[in-house]
Amino acid sequence: MLKTPDLLLFFCLVGATNALYKQWIPDTNYANGTNWDKGDVPCGNDIALFPGQKKVSVFVESMHAVREMRLPIDGEFILNPGAGFYVLSGQDPGCGAGVTAQFKDSEPLQWFNPTLWQAAATLDDLQHGNLLFSVHEESVPCQHDDVVFKALSSFRVDTGSSQANIPVKSVSVLGKMFERKSDFYKYLRSKSGQLQFQGSSAVTIGNPGCQDPSGCDCGNSANHQQICGTVTCNPASCKKPLLPIGHCCEMCGAIVTVYYATGFNLHNYRERIRHLFLTSSQYNSIQLGMSKVLKSQKLMGIIPFGTSPEIQVVILDGQSGALAETLARDIVRDAGSHGSKLGITGMEFQASSGSSSEQSGSIAGTVVGAVFSALLVITLIIVLVFLVRKGVVRMPSMPSVPSTLPWQRNTDAGLDGTIDHGFDNPMFDKPDTLSDIPGLYEANRNSIALTESGVYFINPSYDENSADITV
């Protein structure tokens, strides 16, 4: 049974949604030293240079002193209240001799680069740095996620992809959340919107949040190649590297697969694992990602016939994977004790050491595969019968096989080995010798007559002179 603290945690989390918040990390802020080629924000003795042919959208949070500023042909400064620029009448004693600081290349960065996003379960977690680890596909905003661009921040993002639209639940820009399509469309048509969002794909909002307590599929599988094209993979040094669904690189760690039923709540279970294990100092180096995925099903391991939803738990420890395997075993043991109360029907794990554990979940998968195999065979039989009846397909006739078995004897053979053909029919077998057989039809010899044209019978009830019947 669940202990009292666990029960309290469980009931406190009931009703929590499965929506995640994905926040864009880069910015084009004036006060961010990494946006300048010298690594520092220009000061009173410096020249602030913005390349003339580059488009920029720059957020200015406070007042800044400069000696000179060279602006681009197209761009904007977004000024926070009280922010601006001024020129000193003399030298700035704390600035140095003065240099020309150039704003770095402001070309938009790719939306589908998973390294440029960070995720959290709530806005409060996002602000306090309580971030979630995800596979690469799910690091990019999913169809049910809320997208956040930092309130006091400017940015430029390239949304180009093979898809016409990028659906999300909502978008927050400069502290304003857009939840209606019409409002966000107007913003995209504004000067700021055109400078901040560029690309062939349109970000569309208004997608409903995930209403399934067991979680929802991210929906980024169609962009898997583009996402992985932005990722650099380091070689895995473990014995048996693993590749989770939705991830771009092989990894050293463990993958736990959770099979669930009605009553399972993904958010509650994620919080349970965090509370029971990830707060322990033993696992402070662990990265754990948990989400619903659609696993491809294959008939007899070859023929794909659909997908099945399951919960994938990806565990990384940044080392050989041994610590991740230990945590995977702890999670499986916990499910064995409390799984029925959590809506878990089975669980298994794979580790990069080569170890694995199979429980009822894998058995259930085998049963499902067997059922689908039987249904496929029945379907093929029905189709074959239909085609045969329609005459489209003909069944080949079975050739007769002569008997070679010693105990199978011809039923026409007599005891002496001769074949009995029965008796001779005097009318058909030997019609020309009928009169030579003594005693045969002696009393009614005249009732049967042979002619050149055939055989005819004389009815004795009639006088042969009263009727002349000829054949």
N, C-alpha and C positions, 0 to 999 in steps of 0.2 A: 504493500500500500504506500501511497504518497505520504511523506512526512508533512507535519503541519505547515512549516514554512513553504514547502512546495505547493501545498494546496492553496495557501494564501496568494502566492505568486500566480498560480494558474487562474484563480477566479478574478484577480485584479486585471489580468490581461484579456479576459473574455470580452469580445466586442471590438478589440483592436483590429484595425484594418491591415491589409497586406500592401498598401501603397508605399512606395519607396520614393525618396527624394534624391535626385541626381543633380549635383552641382558642378558647373563648369569651373575649372581651376584657373586657367590663364586669364590675364587681364591686360588692358592697354592703359593702365593708370599712369598719370604723370609722375606720381610720387613713388612708383615702384622702380628701384634702382636697376633691377634686372632688365628693364625695358630700354636701358641706355647702353651704348657701346662701351662706355668707360666704367660701367658697373655702379655709378653713383648718379643721384639726381643733380642736374645743373644748379649751381648756386650763383650768387651775385656777381661774380667775376667771369662767369662762363657764357658761351654762346649756345643757345638751345636750337639745334638744327633738325628740322623735319624735312626729309627728302621731298622735293617739289612734285614728283610724279606719283607719289604714293598717297593713297587714301587713308585717312586716319580718323578714329573716333577715340578721343582721349578724355578721361575723367580727371578733373582737377579738384582735389578735396580741400585744399587750403591755399593761403597766399604763398607765392614763390618769387624770389628776387632773381633777376637775370640781367646780364649786361646787354644782350641782344637776343632776338628770337626770329628765326626764319621759318615761315609757314609754308605748307604745301598748297597746291592749287585747289585740291578738294579735300575737305575734312571738317571736323567739328571739335570744339572743346565743350565738354559738359561740366558746367561749374556748379559745385556744391555751394549752398548759401555761405557768403563770406569769402569765397575763394577768388583768386585772380593772380595777376602778375604786376610787378613793379620793378623800376630800375633805380639802383642806388646812385646817389650823387657822387660818391667816392668809392674807394675800394672796400670790398668785404673782407675784413681781417681774418675771418675763419674759413675763407674759401680757397686760398692758394693763389697761384699766379694767374689762373684762368685758362680754360681749355675750350675747345669746340666739342660739345657732347651731342652725338647724333642719336635720334630715336631709332631703335632697331627696326628691322623689316616688319612692317605691320600687315603683311599678307595674312588673310584669314587662315586659321588652323582648322583641321578637319573634325567635323562633328563625330565621325565614326572612329576616332582614335580613342581607345579605352583608357589610355594613360592620362587623358586630359579631363577625366571625370572622377568624382568621388560620391559615394552613396551613403545614406543613413536612413534609419527607419522613421525618424521624426525630424522636424526642423530644429528642435532643441538639441538632438544628438548631432545634427549637422553643424550647429554653431559651437558645440563643445568638443568637436572632434571625435565623437564616438562613431566611427565609420565602419561600414560593412565591407567585407571582401567578397568579390564576385568573379565568376569566370568572365572571359573577355567579352562575350556577346552581351552579357547582362551588366557589364560596367557602363556601356553606352545606354542612354535612356531607353526604356522599354515602353511598349504601347500604353501601359497603365500608370506610368510614373509621372511625378511632378518635377518639372525641370526648373532649376534655380540658377540664375545668374546673379552674382553677389550684388547686394543693394547699392553700395557705394563703389561702383565699378563700371568700366567700359570694356568692350570686347569686340572681336571680329571672328566670326565662325563661318566656315564653308560647309554648307549642308548638301553638297553634291553627292548623288548616289545613283544607282540604277533604278531606284523606286521614285515614283512621281511625288509621293507624300511621305512625311515622317510623322506618324500619329503619336501623340502623347496626351496626357490628361490635362496639364496646364503648363504655363510658362510664366516665370517671374523675372522681370527686367527692371533694374533700378528701384527695387522695392515694391513694384506694382505687379500683382498677380493677374494674368489674363486667363480667364476661364471660358469666355465666349468667343466663338470663331470670328464674329464680326468685329469685335473690339481688337483682337490681335491682328486681324487682316489690315485694319486701319493703321496700326502701329508699324507693320511691315512695309506699308506704302509710304511712311513718313521718311524724312531725311535720315533720322537716327536709325530707323529700322533697316533702311537700305545699306547703310554703312556697317551695321552690326551683323546682319544676316545676308550672306551671299551664297549662291549655289543653285544648281538645277532643281533640287528637291525642296518642296515647301513644307515647313514645319506646321502641322495642323493640330489644333487643340480641341478639347471637348470630348476626347475619347473617355468612356466611362472607366472609373477605377475598378480594380479587381474585386469582384463581389463574391468570389469563391473562397471560403475560409481555408481551403487546402492550397491556395495559391493559384497563380495563372502563368501560362507560358509567356516568356518575354516577347516573342515575336520578331526577334532580330536574326533568325536563321537565314533569311533571304540575303542579309548583308554580311554573312560570315566571311566571305572571301575578302571583301573590302576592309572589314575590321581587322582581320589577321594580316592584311597587307601593311598595316601600320605598326605591327608588333615585331620586335626582335626577340627571338627565342635563344636562350642559352642552352647548351647541351646538358641533358640530365645525366648525372653520374651514378644513379642507383641501379640496382640489379634489373628491375622490371619497371621502366617508366610508365606512367599512366596518362591517359588523355581523356579528361572529363568531357562530357557533352557541352558544347558551347565554348570550349577553351581552344586556344590557338597553339599552345606549346605543351609538349610532354613534361611531366612534373614528377618529383619525388615526394611521396606523401601517401595519402589514403583516400579512397572514395567509399562512402557509405551510401547504400541504396535503401530507401525507406518505402515500404509498401503500406498503403493506408486504406482506411474505409471511412464511412460516415462518422463524423465527430472529430476528425483530425483538423487541427488549426495550425497552419504553417507559422504564423507570427508567434503564437504561444509556444510552439515547440522550439523555435529559434531562441526565444528568451529563456526557455528552460535550460537549453544546452549552455547558453552564456552564463546563466546563474549557477548551474551545477559544476561546470568544468572550466570555462574560460576565465572566470574570476580567480581561479587558483594560480598561485605562483608557479606551479609545475608546468602550466600551459601558457605562460605569458608571452611566449614567442610564436604561438600558434596563429595562423590565419585560417578562418573557417567561413566558407560560403555555403548557403543553403537555399535551394530554390526548386520549384517544380520544373521538370523538363519532360519533353516528349521523346521517348526512346523508340527507335525504329524496331519493328517486329519482323522477323523473317521466318518463313515457313521452312522447316528443316534446315535452318541456318543459311538458306540461299535466296528464297523468293520473298521479297518484301510484300507485306499485306496490310500495313498500317502502322500506327504508333500507339503506345500505351503511356499514360502519365505516371510519373513516379517522382519521389523527392530525392534529389541528389545533394549529398553533403560532401563538399570538397575540403580536404584538410591538408594544409601545408605547414611545415615547421622550419623551412629555410635551411634544412640540413639534409641528412640522409633519408629522412622519412620515418625513422624509428619512433620518434615522439608522436608523430601523426598516427602511426599504427597503434600505439598505446591508447591514444584518445579514441580511436575508432573502436577498439575492443571495449573501452569503458561505455561508449554510447550504445553498443550492441547489448551489453549486460544490463544497462539501465532500461532499454526497451524490453528485454526479456522479463524484467520485474514489473514494469509499469505500462507496457505497451498497450494492453487492453483498455486502460483508462484514458489513454491518449489517442485512441483511434488508429493505432499501428497494428497491422496484421502480420508483418514480417520484415526482416531486415538482414542485409548481408553487407560485407565490405571486401574491398580489394586493397592490398598494400603494395607499395613499390618494392618491398622485399620479396615478393612472390607469395606471401601468405594471403589467405582468403577465408571467408566464413560464409556458409550457405545455410539459410534457415527456410522457414515456410514460404518466404517470398519467392525464392527460386523455384520451389516446388509448385507454387501457384502459377508461375510463368510457364513451367513445363506442362501443367494441366491445360492452361489456355492454349498453348501451342498444339497439344494433342487434339483439343476440341476443334480448333480451326483446321487441322489436317483432316479430321473426319468429315467436317462440313465440305471441305474442298473435294474429297473423294466422292461424297454423295452427289455433289453438284455435277461433277464430271460424268457420273453414271446416268443422271437424269438427262443431261444434254445428249449423251450418246444414244439413249433409248429414243429420245425425241427425233434425232437425226435418222435413226434406223427406220422409224415409223413413217417419216416423211420421204423416205427413199433416197435421202442424200448420201447415206452411208449404208453399204451392204455388208452384212456379216459373212465372212467366208465359211463355206460348207466344210464340215469335218470329213476328211478322207477315211474310207473304211479300211480297217486294219485286219488282215487275215490272222486267224487264230493260230498261234504256235504253241499253245499250252497243251501238254499231253492229256490233261483230264477233260479238255473240251473236244467232244466228238460230234460228228455229223449225225443229226437225228434221223436222217434218211437211211443210214446204213443198218443192215441187219446184223444178226449175231454172227453169221459166217463171213462178215466183211463185205458182202455184196450190197449194192444199193437197190432198194425197193422203189420202183417207179409207180407202184400201185397197179390197178388192172387196166387192160386195154379197153377203150371205148369202141365198140364195134361200129358205131356210126361215124366217128370222127378219126379215130386212130387208124383203122383198117376198113374203110367202107367197102373195098372191093372183095374182101374175103368173108363178108357177112354170111353168105349162103353156104359156105364151106364148114361153118361151125355146127356140129351136130347138136340137135336138141335146142338150139337157141331160137326163140320165138317160133317154135314149131307149130303152136296152135294158131297163131295169128301171122303166118308168113305173109299173107296177102295184104296185111295192114301197112306195110312199108314197101315202097317201090323206089327203085333207082332209075333215073333217066340220065340222058346225056347232059341235061341242064341242071341236075341236082337231085335232091331227095324230096319226096312228098309223102304225106301220111293219108291213109284212107280211113275216114271215120266209119266204124262198123255200124253206127246207128242209122246210117242212111244207105239206101240202095245205090250201088255203084252205077246202075243204069239211070237212076233218077237225077243224078247230078254228075256232071262231067267237070271234075276239078283238075285242072292242069297247072303245073308250076313251070 
